[in-house]
Amino acid sequence: MSETTHPGHPHGAMRRKDREITDRTEIDAVIDAGRVLYLALADDNIPFVVPVFYAYDHTGLYFHCARAGTKVRIMQRNPVVSFVISLDHGVIESDAACDFEARHRTVIGFGRTVFIMDEAAKIAALDRIVARFTPQRFDYPKTNLAATTVVRIEIDSVKGKKHGL
């Protein structure tokens, strides 16, 4: 994985340095604490954003979906993705309407999707996702595994931002 403020980040350096999260441990903590990842895909320059549950192993992100559908079709054509994970939402009120601000911790990243084909690797990724929501262990019927696509996002760059905390 790249450095936190990767010079090759598609959107360059963060303008508000006072809000930037530069500590990699803090960025990882936001990713670990999040529940939903907003996945941004592009299909012929048409954006498509979808929320997914995910897991993180500190090198990449995992999510699952059906074998067919818009996400899969777009990722097959264009594996380049962006994602957002955001926590601690709130409003910082002010006496002036234009001075209200958002309270948050947010991570924005870019990467490439890889379809996991190996059954053991699929099960390991699904176990990791399920473990975020319950300590219960599950077996996955072969028919369910065959109908499920598991995707890993190989993270190229990631940035963190916080405000009001």
N, C-alpha and C positions, 0 to 999 in steps of 0.2 A: 504494500500500500504506500502511497505517496505521503510526503510530509503534509502537515496540517494546512499550511498556506503555500501549497504547491505552485511554483511560478508558472506552470503550464495550465493552471486552473482556467477554464474557459472564460471566466468573468474577471480575471485578474485580482488585484489586491482589494481588500475591503476598504471602503471609504471611511467608515467610522471606526477607527482603530480603538477607540475607547470602549467599543461594544464587542470587539472581536474576542472570541475564545481561542487562545493560542496553545493552551495546555492540552496535549493529546489525551491525557487521562480524563479531563473534563469533557472533551468531545465524545470519548468512548462512553462516559457515564450518561450523556444525553441519549446516545444511541441505545445503550442498554436499558434505560428507563422508559423509552418510548414504547408505545403499543402499536401504533399505526404508522406506516411509511407511505408517503404520497409519491408514487412512481410516475415520472414523466417520460413519455415516449413520443417519438415523432414519426409520422407516416406521410411521406411526400410533403414535408413542411407543414403538415397539419398536426398540431399538438393534441395529445391525449394524456390525461392525468387520471390515475386510479389509486384509491387507497388499498393497501394490502397489509395483512398481519405478516410479521417477519421475525427472523432470528438473526443474531449477529455472533460471529466467532472471532471477532477482532481482526479478521483479515478480509472478510466479505459478508454479504447479507444474503439471506435465503428467504424465498417465499414460494407459495404453490398456487396453482390455478388449474383450470380444466385443460384438457389436451387441445381443445380448439377454442377459438374465440378471438376477439379483437387484440388482446394483449399478446397472445402467442403469435398471431399473424404479423403484428408489427415487429415484435422482437426477432422473428425469423428474417425479416427484411432489413431491420436496422437494430443491431444489438446495443447501440449507444443510448444510455439512459441518464437521467438526472433523478435525484430523490431529495425529499425533505422530511425531516422528523422534527417535531416541535412540541415543547412542553411548557408547563407553568403559565398558561395563558391567563391574561387578566388585562385590566385597563388601568392606566395611570391617569387619574383625573386631573383636571386643571380648571382654573377660573376662566380661561380662554378656550373657545371651541377648537381652535387650530393647534392647541398645545396638548391635547389628549394624546397619549402614546400607548403602545402595546407593551405589556410585560410578557417576556418569553425567554426561553432558551431554545435555540434552533440550530440544526445541523443541515447543511446543504452539500450534496455530493454529486459526483459524476462517476460513471463507470460503464462497464460492458456486461451484458447478460450472457450467461453460459447455461445451456440446458443440461441438467444432470440426468444421464441416461443409466448409469450403473445402479442396479436395484439396491444394493447395500448402502450406497451413498445417498440415494433418495430417502431411504428409511432413516438414516442418520440425520438428514436435514429435517425431515418431518418430525422426528423425535425432538429435535432442538426447538422447532416452532411450537409444538404442543407443550413442551416443558415450560414455556413462558406463561402459560395460562392455567396449567394444572400439574400437580405432582403425579397424577395417574399415568401409568404406562399403557400403551395400546399396541395391538397387533393390527397390521394393515392387510386386509384380504387382497389377494393377487389381482382381482378384478378392479378394486379401488386403486391400487398402485398403477395398473395399466391405464386407468382413466385420468391419472393425475400427472400434471407437469410440475416438476420442481426446478426452480431457477436459482442460480447463484449470481449475485452482482459482484463482479471483480471491481473493487473500488479503485479508481484512478486518482481522485482528489476529493478532499473534504474540507469544509470550512465550518466554523462555529461562530454563533453570535448570541449575545444575551443583552437584556435590558431590563432595568427595574427590579433586579434581584440582589 
